[in-house]
Amino acid sequence: MTDALNGKIFKILSSESKKLGVRSFVIGGYVRDYFLKRPNNDIDIVVEGSGIELANAVGKELHTNVSVFKNFGTAMLKYKGIELEFVGARKESYRRESRKPIVEDGTIEEDQLRRDFTINAMAFSLQEEDFGALVDPFGGIKDLNAGLIRTPLDPDTTYSDDPLRMIRAIRFATQLGFEIVPESKESIKRNAGRLEILSKERIAEELHKIMKAPKPSVGFALLDECNLLPLILPCLSDLKGVETVDGRGHKDNFRHTIQVLDNVSLESDNLWLRWAALLHDIGKPATKRYDATLGWTFHGHEIYGSKMVPNIFKQLKMPLNEKMKYVQKLVSLHLRPIALVTDEVTDSAVRRLLFDAGDDIDDLMILCKADITSKNDKKVETLKANYIHVQEKLIEVEEKDAVRNFKNPITGELIMETYNIPPCHQIGEIKEYVKNAILDGIIPNNYDSAYTLMEQKADELGLRR
């Protein structure tokens, strides 16, 4: 496999290892991705000896800085877009209450044994006598060719020791299109409760990677199948199932949701738009009602769901900033374009949608188009045709009225200055009156028309200059 190690960096690694009298190996993701023909500029080097010492020697030879993390026994350097991380070969043991291992110096074989999956335990030798040879004691290359996720150790040991590996197994299966072997899947189900020792940040990090996969529904279906979903995102688990009354059932909202997520993923790699797709229907269980005339209804689920978003982000220790507000906004608005599809589209309704969505209108439309799912092909075809009509109307109204980033021409300061009044409820009343008049098309979106209307409303309220 010497062609995998044909760069200058690998020759230096080999040479400096020999000078120090240590054995070193390229291990993990770089090896896996070489066989998968995937680019990977993150190279992990494991050393039977001091990883820090080898890193310093290589850094000196390359004339580049080395970052040392003594507490972890690791070092890192960057060279021409490549990031190398060095660590001494280790063997590990775990306490049940923690995923942080007790670490001791070990051999390459012991280090490979502690790896999460066979496909991540393969290594290339950097020794002069067998440079580039594949070191694969657990059949990682065989599993890679078969598209299988398998643990080097008994899966109960691997997953109980570090339960994050359960989510990582699902993440790799999703990213690579692989299958988790049955005994490993059953082990995840048995060890699901071990998730409680994980930090929420690490869980969220793995969820983001699942979300960024080409077909993220695979990951969420596996999280559900392996009993992890109710422990991580119970709001999604609550969407599962179909209830039937008088022979009338509703769609399985969990299956619908992950289909919408896949649909969005075909159109955009925006992580937070994908989160909006995942959470867009989370208000449905709380708002589900059966009406003998209408059948199943979920009135107001978009508003209820949007109010759930901050707490979900908080529980997963995700950012409670503009990213969360963006997801919350799209969840609350996701039915609005659909309403325009099914009703006669008026300029006023379109203006209000443009005003409420602002710069996020394009993302909202991606979400709404993705939300059109049905087994009835004719229904889907009709909805998509009407959706195109709404899109055209959005462009037409925006070009004419410029309300996407609407700013009220009448400000509170202008009203106070014009009528020499302090802050009061009448100011808000005038501003709201002018805003609604513009959005409803009663007056054009310009200063002169707005100023005239302000004067009329002020006079009606008894304000005098």
C-alpha positions as CSV (number, residue, x, y, z in Angstrom):
1,M,0.0,0.0,0.0
2,T,3.0,2.3,-0.4
3,D,1.1,4.5,-2.9
4,A,-1.1,5.5,0.1
5,L,2.1,6.9,1.8
6,N,3.8,8.4,-1.2
7,G,4.0,12.0,0.2
8,K,7.1,13.6,1.7
9,I,5.5,13.8,5.1
10,F,5.3,9.9,5.4
11,K,9.0,9.5,4.5
12,I,9.9,12.0,7.2
13,L,7.7,10.2,9.7
14,S,9.4,6.9,8.9
15,S,12.9,8.4,9.1
16,E,12.3,10.3,12.4
17,S,10.7,7.2,14.0
18,K,13.8,5.2,13.1
19,K,16.1,7.8,14.6
20,L,14.1,7.7,17.8
21,G,14.0,3.9,17.9
22,V,10.2,3.8,18.0
23,R,7.6,2.1,15.8
24,S,4.9,4.3,14.3
25,F,1.8,3.8,12.2
26,V,-0.8,5.8,10.3
27,I,-4.1,4.6,11.8
28,G,-7.9,5.2,11.6
29,G,-9.8,7.5,9.3
30,Y,-7.0,8.1,6.8
31,V,-6.5,4.4,6.2
32,R,-10.3,3.8,5.9
33,D,-10.8,6.7,3.5
34,Y,-7.8,5.6,1.4
35,F,-9.7,2.4,0.5
36,L,-13.0,4.3,0.1
37,K,-11.2,6.7,-2.2
38,R,-12.4,9.6,-0.1
39,P,-10.2,12.7,0.6
40,N,-8.8,13.0,4.1
41,N,-6.3,15.5,5.3
42,D,-6.5,14.5,9.0
43,I,-3.8,11.9,9.7
44,D,-3.6,10.1,13.0
45,I,-0.2,8.7,14.0
46,V,0.1,6.2,16.7
47,V,3.6,5.6,18.2
48,E,4.9,2.7,20.4
49,G,6.6,5.3,22.5
50,S,6.2,9.1,22.9
51,G,3.9,10.7,20.4
52,I,4.9,14.1,21.6
53,E,8.6,13.3,21.0
54,L,8.0,12.1,17.5
55,A,5.8,15.2,16.8
56,N,8.6,17.5,17.9
57,A,11.2,15.7,15.7
58,V,8.9,15.8,12.7
59,G,8.0,19.5,13.3
60,K,11.7,20.4,13.5
61,E,12.4,18.7,10.2
62,L,9.4,20.4,8.5
63,H,10.1,23.8,10.2
64,T,6.6,24.0,11.5
65,N,5.1,24.6,14.9
66,V,3.9,21.8,17.1
67,S,1.0,22.1,19.5
68,V,1.5,19.9,22.6
69,F,-1.3,18.7,24.9
70,K,0.6,17.1,27.8
71,N,-2.5,16.3,29.8
72,F,-3.7,14.0,26.9
73,G,-0.2,12.9,25.8
74,T,-0.9,14.1,22.3
75,A,0.6,16.6,19.9
76,M,-0.5,18.2,16.6
77,L,1.0,19.9,13.7
78,K,-0.2,21.3,10.4
79,Y,1.7,21.1,7.1
80,K,0.5,22.2,3.7
81,G,-3.2,21.7,4.5
82,I,-2.6,18.4,6.3
83,E,-3.2,18.1,10.0
84,L,-1.3,15.4,11.8
85,E,-2.1,14.2,15.3
86,F,0.4,12.1,17.3
87,V,-0.4,9.9,20.2
88,G,1.4,7.1,22.0
89,A,0.0,3.6,21.6
90,R,-2.4,3.0,24.5
91,K,-4.4,0.3,26.3
92,E,-7.5,1.4,28.1
93,S,-9.8,0.3,30.9
94,Y,-13.1,1.9,31.9
95,R,-15.1,2.7,35.1
96,R,-18.8,2.1,34.6
97,E,-19.8,5.6,35.6
98,S,-17.6,7.3,33.1
99,R,-16.7,7.2,29.4
100,K,-13.2,8.5,30.3
101,P,-10.7,5.6,30.2
102,I,-7.8,4.8,32.5
103,V,-4.9,4.9,30.0
104,E,-1.6,3.0,30.1
105,D,1.2,2.7,27.5
106,G,0.5,-0.2,25.1
107,T,1.4,-1.8,21.8
108,I,-0.1,-1.2,18.4
109,E,-2.2,-4.3,18.8
110,E,-3.6,-3.1,22.1
111,D,-4.2,0.3,20.6
112,Q,-6.1,-1.2,17.7
113,L,-8.2,-3.3,20.1
114,R,-9.5,-0.1,21.9
115,R,-10.7,1.4,18.6
116,D,-14.5,1.7,18.0
117,F,-14.9,-0.2,14.7
118,T,-12.8,-2.6,12.7
119,I,-12.9,-0.2,9.7
120,N,-11.3,2.4,12.0
121,A,-8.8,0.1,13.5
122,M,-6.7,-0.5,10.4
123,A,-3.2,0.9,10.2
124,F,-0.3,1.4,7.7
125,S,3.2,0.6,8.9
126,L,5.8,3.4,8.8
127,Q,8.7,1.1,9.4
128,E,11.4,0.9,6.8
129,E,11.3,-2.9,6.6
130,D,7.5,-3.1,5.8
131,F,6.7,0.6,4.9
132,G,3.0,0.9,3.8
133,A,2.0,-2.6,4.9
134,L,-1.6,-2.9,6.1
135,V,-1.9,-3.9,9.8
136,D,-5.4,-5.3,10.1
137,P,-5.8,-7.8,12.9
138,F,-9.6,-7.6,13.0
139,G,-10.6,-7.9,9.4
140,G,-11.3,-4.3,8.8
141,I,-10.6,-4.4,5.1
142,K,-13.1,-7.3,4.8
143,D,-15.8,-5.4,6.6
144,L,-15.0,-2.3,4.6
145,N,-15.5,-4.2,1.3
146,A,-18.7,-5.8,2.7
147,G,-20.0,-2.4,3.9
148,L,-20.3,-3.5,7.6
149,I,-19.9,-1.7,10.9
150,R,-18.5,-4.1,13.5
151,T,-16.6,-3.6,16.8
152,P,-13.1,-5.2,17.3
153,L,-14.1,-6.3,20.8
154,D,-17.4,-7.9,22.0
155,P,-19.9,-5.1,21.2
156,D,-21.3,-5.0,24.8
157,T,-17.8,-4.2,26.0
158,T,-17.2,-1.6,23.3
159,Y,-20.6,0.2,23.8
160,S,-20.8,0.0,27.5
161,D,-17.2,1.3,27.9
162,D,-17.9,4.3,25.7
163,P,-21.6,4.7,24.8
164,L,-20.9,7.5,22.3
165,R,-19.8,4.7,20.0
166,M,-23.4,3.6,19.7
167,I,-24.3,6.9,18.0
168,R,-21.0,6.8,16.1
169,A,-22.0,3.4,14.7
170,I,-25.2,4.9,13.4
171,R,-23.4,8.0,12.1
172,F,-20.9,5.9,10.1
173,A,-23.6,3.7,8.8
174,T,-25.5,6.8,7.6
175,Q,-22.5,8.6,6.1
176,L,-21.0,5.5,4.3
177,G,-24.2,3.7,3.5
178,F,-23.1,0.7,5.5
179,E,-25.0,-1.9,7.6
180,I,-24.5,-2.4,11.3
181,V,-24.0,-6.1,11.9
182,P,-27.0,-7.7,13.8
183,E,-25.1,-8.6,17.0
184,S,-23.9,-5.0,17.2
185,K,-27.4,-3.6,16.6
186,E,-28.8,-5.8,19.4
187,S,-26.0,-4.7,21.7
188,I,-26.9,-1.0,21.1
189,K,-30.5,-1.8,22.1
190,R,-29.3,-3.5,25.3
191,N,-26.9,-0.7,26.2
192,A,-29.1,2.3,25.2
193,G,-29.5,3.3,28.9
194,R,-25.7,4.0,29.0
195,L,-26.3,7.2,27.0
196,E,-27.0,8.9,30.4
197,I,-23.2,9.2,31.1
198,L,-22.6,11.2,27.9
199,S,-22.4,15.0,27.6
200,K,-25.2,16.5,25.6
201,E,-22.5,18.4,23.5
202,R,-21.0,15.1,22.3
203,I,-24.4,13.8,21.4
204,A,-25.3,16.9,19.5
205,E,-22.0,16.8,17.6
206,E,-22.8,13.3,16.3
207,L,-26.4,14.3,15.4
208,H,-25.0,17.2,13.3
209,K,-22.8,14.7,11.4
210,I,-25.9,12.5,10.8
211,M,-27.8,15.5,9.7
212,K,-25.1,16.4,7.2
213,A,-25.2,13.0,5.5
214,P,-26.6,12.7,2.0
215,K,-29.6,10.7,3.3
216,P,-30.0,11.6,7.0
217,S,-33.3,9.7,7.3
218,V,-31.2,6.5,7.5
219,G,-29.6,7.7,10.8
220,F,-32.8,8.7,12.4
221,A,-34.5,5.5,11.4
222,L,-31.6,3.6,13.0
223,L,-31.7,5.7,16.2
224,D,-35.4,4.7,16.4
225,E,-34.7,1.0,15.6
226,C,-31.9,0.9,18.2
227,N,-34.0,2.5,21.0
228,L,-31.9,5.6,21.2
229,L,-34.3,8.1,19.7
230,P,-36.6,8.5,22.8
231,L,-33.5,9.1,24.9
232,I,-32.1,11.7,22.6
233,L,-35.1,13.4,20.9
234,P,-38.3,12.2,22.5
235,C,-40.2,14.8,20.5
236,L,-39.4,12.8,17.4
237,S,-40.3,9.5,19.0
238,D,-43.7,10.9,19.9
239,L,-44.5,11.4,16.2
240,K,-44.4,7.7,15.6
241,G,-47.4,5.6,14.8
242,V,-50.8,5.9,13.2
243,E,-54.1,6.2,15.1
244,T,-57.4,5.1,13.4
245,V,-60.9,6.2,14.3
246,D,-64.0,5.2,12.2
247,G,-61.6,3.7,9.7
248,R,-59.8,7.0,9.2
249,G,-56.1,7.2,10.0
250,H,-53.5,9.9,9.7
251,K,-50.0,9.5,8.2
252,D,-47.1,8.3,10.4
253,N,-45.7,11.7,11.2
254,F,-42.2,10.3,12.1
255,R,-41.8,8.7,8.7
256,H,-43.2,11.8,7.0
257,T,-40.7,14.0,9.0
258,I,-37.6,12.0,8.0
259,Q,-38.8,12.0,4.4
260,V,-39.1,15.8,4.5
261,L,-35.6,15.9,6.0
262,D,-34.3,13.9,3.0
263,N,-36.1,16.2,0.6
264,V,-34.5,19.3,2.1
265,S,-31.1,17.6,2.0
266,L,-31.4,17.2,-1.8
267,E,-31.8,21.0,-2.1
268,S,-29.6,22.4,0.6
269,D,-26.6,21.6,2.8
270,N,-27.7,24.2,5.4
271,L,-27.5,22.3,8.7
272,W,-30.0,24.6,10.4
273,L,-32.5,24.3,7.6
274,R,-32.2,20.5,8.0
275,W,-32.9,21.0,11.7
276,A,-36.0,23.0,10.8
277,A,-37.1,20.1,8.6
278,L,-36.5,17.6,11.4
279,L,-38.5,19.7,13.9
280,H,-41.2,21.1,11.7
281,D,-44.0,18.8,12.9
282,I,-43.0,18.3,16.5
283,G,-46.2,20.1,17.7
284,K,-48.5,17.5,16.1
285,P,-48.8,15.0,19.0
286,A,-50.0,17.8,21.4
287,T,-52.5,19.2,18.9
288,K,-53.9,16.0,17.4
289,R,-57.7,15.9,17.4
290,Y,-60.3,13.8,15.6
291,D,-63.3,15.5,14.1
292,A,-66.1,13.3,12.6
293,T,-66.5,15.8,9.7
294,L,-62.9,16.8,9.1
295,G,-61.1,13.7,10.2
296,W,-57.7,14.1,11.9
297,T,-56.6,17.7,12.5
298,F,-53.4,19.3,14.0
299,H,-54.6,22.9,14.3
300,G,-51.9,25.2,15.5
301,H,-49.1,22.6,15.5
302,E,-46.7,25.0,13.8
303,I,-47.1,27.5,16.7
304,Y,-46.9,24.9,19.4
305,G,-43.9,23.3,17.8
306,S,-42.0,26.6,17.4
307,K,-42.4,27.1,21.2
308,M,-40.8,23.7,21.8
309,V,-37.7,24.5,19.8
310,P,-35.8,26.6,22.4
311,N,-36.1,23.8,25.0
312,I,-34.9,21.1,22.6
313,F,-31.9,23.2,21.8
314,K,-31.3,23.9,25.5
315,Q,-31.5,20.2,26.3
316,L,-28.9,19.3,23.6
317,K,-26.7,22.2,24.7
318,M,-27.0,23.6,21.1
319,P,-26.7,27.4,20.5
320,L,-29.6,29.5,21.8
321,N,-28.7,32.3,19.4
322,E,-29.8,33.3,15.9
323,K,-29.5,29.7,14.7
324,M,-32.1,28.6,17.2
325,K,-34.3,31.6,16.3
326,Y,-34.0,30.7,12.6
327,V,-35.2,27.2,13.2
328,Q,-38.0,28.4,15.4
329,K,-39.1,30.9,12.8
330,L,-39.2,28.3,10.0
331,V,-41.1,25.9,12.1
332,S,-43.7,28.6,12.9
333,L,-44.0,29.7,9.3
334,H,-43.8,26.3,7.5
335,L,-47.6,26.1,6.8
336,R,-47.9,29.7,5.5
337,P,-46.9,29.0,1.8
338,I,-49.0,25.8,1.8
339,A,-52.0,28.0,2.8
340,L,-51.2,30.2,-0.2
341,V,-51.0,27.1,-2.4
342,T,-54.5,25.9,-1.4
343,D,-56.2,29.3,-1.4
344,E,-56.5,32.0,-4.0
345,V,-53.2,33.9,-3.8
346,T,-53.7,37.6,-2.9
347,D,-51.0,40.2,-3.1
348,S,-51.7,41.1,0.6
349,A,-51.1,37.5,1.8
350,V,-47.9,37.3,-0.2
351,R,-46.7,40.7,1.2
352,R,-47.3,39.5,4.7
353,L,-45.4,36.2,4.1
354,L,-42.5,38.2,2.6
355,F,-42.5,40.5,5.6
356,D,-42.6,37.8,8.2
357,A,-40.0,35.5,6.5
358,G,-37.6,38.3,5.4
359,D,-34.3,37.0,4.1
360,D,-35.3,33.4,5.1
361,I,-38.1,33.3,2.5
362,D,-36.0,31.1,0.1
363,D,-35.2,28.6,2.8
364,L,-38.8,28.6,3.9
365,M,-39.9,27.7,0.4
366,I,-37.4,24.9,0.2
367,L,-38.9,23.5,3.5
368,C,-42.5,23.9,2.2
369,K,-41.8,22.2,-1.1
370,A,-40.0,19.3,0.8
371,D,-43.2,19.1,3.0
372,I,-45.3,18.0,0.0
373,T,-45.3,14.2,0.5
374,S,-48.1,11.8,-0.3
375,K,-48.6,8.3,-1.7
376,N,-51.1,10.0,-4.1
377,D,-49.0,11.0,-7.0
378,K,-51.8,13.1,-8.5
379,K,-52.1,15.1,-5.3
380,V,-48.4,15.7,-5.1
381,E,-48.3,16.9,-8.8
382,T,-51.2,19.3,-8.1
383,L,-49.6,20.8,-5.0
384,K,-46.3,21.2,-6.7
385,A,-47.9,23.0,-9.6
386,N,-49.6,25.4,-7.3
387,Y,-46.4,25.8,-5.3
388,I,-44.7,27.0,-8.5
389,H,-47.5,29.5,-8.9
390,V,-46.9,30.8,-5.4
391,Q,-43.2,31.1,-6.1
392,E,-43.9,33.2,-9.2
393,K,-46.3,35.4,-7.2
394,L,-43.6,35.9,-4.5
395,I,-41.1,37.1,-7.1
396,E,-43.7,39.4,-8.7
397,V,-44.8,41.0,-5.5
398,E,-41.3,41.4,-4.2
399,E,-40.1,43.1,-7.4
400,K,-43.1,45.5,-7.2
401,D,-43.3,46.2,-3.5
402,A,-39.9,45.4,-2.0
403,V,-41.2,44.1,1.3
404,R,-38.8,41.3,2.0
405,N,-36.7,43.5,4.2
406,F,-39.5,45.9,5.0
407,K,-38.8,48.8,7.2
408,N,-41.7,51.0,8.3
409,P,-41.2,54.5,6.7
410,I,-42.8,55.9,9.9
411,T,-40.6,55.6,13.0
412,G,-41.5,56.3,16.6
413,E,-38.9,59.1,16.6
414,L,-40.6,60.8,13.6
415,I,-44.1,60.7,15.3
416,M,-42.7,62.1,18.6
417,E,-40.9,64.8,16.8
418,T,-43.8,65.7,14.5
419,Y,-46.4,65.9,17.3
420,N,-44.1,66.8,20.2
421,I,-45.2,63.9,22.4
422,P,-43.4,61.5,24.7
423,P,-43.4,57.7,24.2
424,C,-46.9,56.4,24.5
425,H,-49.3,53.7,23.1
426,Q,-50.5,56.0,20.3
427,I,-47.1,55.9,18.7
428,G,-47.3,52.1,18.3
429,E,-50.9,52.4,17.1
430,I,-49.9,54.8,14.3
431,K,-46.9,52.6,13.3
432,E,-49.0,49.4,13.2
433,Y,-51.7,51.2,11.2
434,V,-49.2,52.4,8.5
435,K,-47.5,49.0,8.4
436,N,-50.7,47.1,7.8
437,A,-51.9,49.6,5.2
438,I,-48.6,49.0,3.2
439,L,-48.8,45.2,3.6
440,D,-52.5,45.1,2.7
441,G,-51.8,47.2,-0.5
442,I,-53.9,50.1,0.7
443,I,-51.0,52.5,0.1
444,P,-47.7,52.0,-1.8
445,N,-44.5,51.3,0.1
446,N,-43.0,54.8,0.1
447,Y,-42.4,57.6,2.5
448,D,-44.8,60.2,1.1
449,S,-47.8,57.9,1.1
450,A,-46.9,56.6,4.6
451,Y,-46.5,60.2,6.0
452,T,-49.9,61.2,4.6
453,L,-51.5,58.2,6.3
454,M,-49.7,59.0,9.5
455,E,-51.2,62.5,9.5
456,Q,-54.7,61.0,9.0
457,K,-54.4,58.5,11.8
458,A,-52.9,61.1,14.2
459,D,-55.7,63.5,13.5
460,E,-58.2,60.6,14.2
461,L,-56.4,60.0,17.5
462,G,-56.6,63.7,18.4
463,L,-52.9,64.5,18.0
464,R,-52.1,68.1,16.9
465,R,-48.8,69.6,15.9
